[in-house]
Amino acid sequence: MSKICELTGRRPTVGNTVSHSNIKTRTRWLPNLKSKKYFVAPLKESITLKLSTRAIKTVDKLGGIVPAVLKAKDNDLSPRLQRLKAKLRKN
């Protein structure tokens, strides 16, 4: 199960946890991913996406998944959403 947001491309970040005595321990911070189902009105179909909570807020702010996908950069989108974006532009 990959830990990548399908809309923003947010992935796990790595770094050091530094203790009070300055001992560095490698650690990984995972994005806060949630599974969310959206209805794509122009295509009359629903799609389930794995999105970060920030991406969910962005989708709500932009007024739905369609404007959010159309506004997103192509290199951040998952292959599924790239195909969806191509379908939306075609219609």
KOLVEXLO-998962 format. One line per 3 residues: their letters; for each residue x, y, z of N, C-alpha, C. Coordinates in Angstrom, 1 decimal, padded with zeros to 4 digits, m for minus. Layout:
A = X:Y:Z:X:Y:Z:X:Y:Z  ...
This chain:
MSK = 000.8:m001.2:000.0:000.0:000.0:000.0:000.9:001.2:000.0  000.8:002.0:m001.1:001.7:003.2:m001.1:001.1:004.3:m000.3  002.0:005.1:000.2:001.7:006.2:001.1:001.9:007.5:000.3
ICE = 001.2:007.6:m000.9:001.3:008.8:m001.7:m000.1:009.4:m002.0  m000.2:010.7:m001.8:m001.5:011.4:m002.1:m001.7:011.4:m003.6  m002.8:011.0:m004.1:m003.1:010.9:m005.5:m003.2:012.3:m006.2
LTG = m003.6:013.3:m005.5:m003.8:014.6:m006.1:m002.6:015.5:m006.0  m001.9:015.5:m004.8:m000.8:016.5:m004.6:000.5:015.8:m004.7  000.6:014.5:m004.7:001.9:013.8:m004.8:002.7:013.8:m003.6
RRP = 002.1:014.2:m002.4:002.8:014.2:m001.2:003.2:012.8:m000.8  004.5:012.6:m000.4:005.0:011.3:000.0:005.6:011.4:001.4  006.0:010.3:001.9:006.7:010.3:003.2:008.0:011.1:003.2
TVG = 008.3:011.8:004.2:009.6:012.5:004.3:010.5:011.8:005.3  011.8:011.9:005.1:012.7:011.3:006.0:013.6:012.4:006.7  014.1:012.1:007.8:015.0:013.0:008.5:015.5:012.4:009.8
NTV = 016.0:013.2:010.6:016.5:012.8:011.9:015.6:013.3:013.1  015.4:012.5:014.1:014.9:012.9:015.3:016.1:013.2:016.2  016.2:014.4:016.8:017.4:014.8:017.6:017.0:014.9:019.0
SHS = 017.6:014.1:019.9:017.3:014.1:021.3:018.0:015.3:022.0  017.7:015.4:023.3:018.3:016.5:024.1:019.8:016.3:024.1  020.3:015.1:024.1:021.7:014.9:024.1:022.4:014.9:022.7
NIK = 021.6:015.3:021.7:022.0:015.5:020.4:022.3:014.2:019.6  021.7:013.1:020.1:021.8:011.8:019.4:020.7:011.9:018.2  021.2:011.5:017.0:020.3:011.6:015.8:019.9:010.2:015.5
TRT = 018.6:010.0:015.3:018.0:008.8:015.0:017.1:009.0:013.7  017.4:008.1:012.7:016.6:008.3:011.4:015.2:008.0:011.7  014.3:008.7:011.0:012.9:008.5:011.2:012.2:008.9:009.9
RWL = 010.9:008.5:009.8:010.1:008.7:008.6:008.8:009.4:009.1  008.3:010.4:008.4:007.1:011.1:008.7:006.1:010.8:007.5  005.0:010.1:007.9:004.0:009.7:006.8:003.0:010.8:006.6
PNL = 002.5:011.0:005.4:001.4:012.0:005.2:000.1:011.4:005.8  m000.8:012.3:006.2:m002.1:011.9:006.8:m003.0:011.6:005.6  m003.1:010.4:005.2:m003.9:010.0:004.0:m005.2:009.4:004.5
KSK = m006.3:009.8:003.8:m007.6:009.3:004.0:m008.2:008.8:002.7  m009.1:007.8:002.7:m009.7:007.3:001.5:m011.1:008.1:001.4  m011.3:008.7:000.2:m012.4:009.6:000.1:m013.1:009.3:m001.3
KYF = m014.4:009.2:m001.3:m015.2:008.9:m002.5:m015.8:010.2:m003.1  m015.6:010.5:m004.4:m016.1:011.7:m005.0:m017.0:011.3:m006.2  m018.0:012.1:m006.5:m018.8:011.9:m007.7:m018.3:012.9:m008.8
VAP = m018.0:012.3:m010.0:m017.5:013.2:m011.1:m018.7:013.4:m012.0  m019.4:014.5:m011.8:m020.7:014.8:m012.5:m020.6:014.8:m014.0  m019.5:015.4:m014.7:m019.5:015.4:m016.1:m019.4:013.9:m016.7
LKE = m018.8:013.0:m016.0:m018.7:011.7:m016.5:m019.7:010.7:m015.9  m020.5:011.2:m015.0:m021.5:010.4:m014.3:m021.0:009.1:m013.7  m019.8:009.3:m013.0:m019.2:008.1:m012.3:m018.6:008.6:m011.0
SIT = m018.4:007.7:m010.1:m017.8:008.0:m008.8:m016.4:007.4:m008.8  m015.5:008.0:m008.0:m014.1:007.6:m007.9:m013.7:007.7:m006.5  m013.0:006.6:m006.0:m012.4:006.6:m004.7:m010.9:006.9:m004.7
LKL = m010.5:007.9:m004.0:m009.1:008.4:m004.0:m008.5:008.3:m002.6  m007.2:008.2:m002.6:m006.4:008.2:m001.4:m005.8:009.6:m001.3  m006.3:010.5:m000.5:m005.9:011.9:m000.5:m005.4:012.3:000.9
STR = m004.5:013.2:000.9:m004.0:013.8:002.2:m005.1:014.7:002.7  m005.1:015.0:004.0:m006.2:015.9:004.5:m006.1:017.3:003.9  m004.9:017.7:003.6:m004.8:019.0:003.0:m005.4:019.0:001.6
AIK = m005.2:018.0:000.9:m005.8:017.9:m000.5:m007.3:017.8:m000.4  m007.9:017.2:000.6:m009.3:017.1:000.8:m009.9:018.5:001.1  m009.1:019.3:001.9:m009.5:020.7:002.2:m009.5:021.5:000.9
TVD = m008.5:021.3:000.1:m008.3:022.0:m001.2:m009.5:021.7:m002.1  m009.8:020.4:m002.2:m010.9:020.0:m003.1:m012.2:020.7:m002.6  m012.5:020.7:m001.3:m013.7:021.4:m000.8:m013.6:022.9:m001.1
KLG = m012.5:023.5:m001.0:m012.4:025.0:m001.3:m012.6:025.3:m002.7  m012.1:024.4:m003.6:m012.3:024.7:m005.1:m013.6:024.3:m005.6  m014.4:023.6:m004.8:m015.8:023.3:m005.2:m016.0:022.0:m005.8
GIV = m015.2:021.0:m005.5:m015.3:019.7:m006.1:m014.1:019.1:m006.7  m014.1:017.8:m007.0:m013.0:017.2:m007.5:m012.6:017.6:m008.9  m013.6:017.9:m009.7:m013.3:018.3:m011.1:m012.5:019.6:m011.2
PAV = m012.8:020.7:m010.6:m011.9:021.8:m010.6:m010.5:021.6:m010.0  m010.5:020.8:m009.0:m009.2:020.5:m008.3:m008.3:019.7:m009.3  m008.9:018.7:m010.0:m008.0:017.9:m010.9:m007.6:018.8:m012.1
LKA = m008.5:019.6:m012.6:m008.1:020.4:m013.8:m007.1:021.5:m013.4  m007.0:021.9:m012.2:m006.1:022.9:m011.7:m004.7:022.3:m011.3  m004.7:021.0:m011.0:m003.5:020.4:m010.5:m002.4:020.2:m011.6
KDN = m001.2:020.2:m011.2:m000.1:020.0:m012.1:m000.1:018.5:m012.5  000.3:018.2:m013.8:000.2:016.9:m014.3:001.2:016.0:m013.6  002.4:016.5:m013.3:003.4:015.6:m012.7:003.1:015.3:m011.2
DLS = 002.2:016.0:m010.5:001.8:015.6:m009.2:000.7:014.6:m009.2  m000.1:014.5:m010.2:m001.2:013.6:m010.3:m000.8:012.1:m010.4  m001.6:011.2:m009.9:m001.4:009.8:m010.1:m001.8:009.4:m011.5
PRL = m001.4:008.3:m012.0:m001.8:007.9:m013.4:m003.3:007.8:m013.6  m004.0:007.4:m012.5:m005.5:007.4:m012.6:m006.1:008.8:m012.8  m005.6:009.7:m012.0:m006.1:011.1:m012.2:m005.6:011.8:m013.4
QRL = m004.5:011.4:m014.0:m004.1:011.9:m015.3:m005.0:011.5:m016.4  m005.5:010.2:m016.3:m006.4:009.7:m017.3:m007.8:010.4:m017.1  m008.2:010.6:m015.9:m009.4:011.4:m015.6:m009.4:012.8:m016.1
KAK = m008.2:013.5:m015.9:m008.1:014.8:m016.4:m008.2:014.9:m017.9  m007.6:013.9:m018.6:m007.7:013.8:m020.1:m009.1:013.6:m020.5  m009.9:012.8:m019.8:m011.3:012.6:m020.1:m012.1:013.9:m019.9
LRK = m011.8:014.6:m018.8:m012.5:015.8:m018.6:m012.2:016.9:m019.6  m011.0:017.0:m020.0:m010.7:018.0:m021.0:m011.3:017.6:m022.4  m011.4:016.3:m022.6:m012.0:015.9:m023.9:m013.5:016.2:m024.0
N = m014.2:016.2:m022.8:m015.7:016.5:m022.8:m015.9:017.9:m022.8
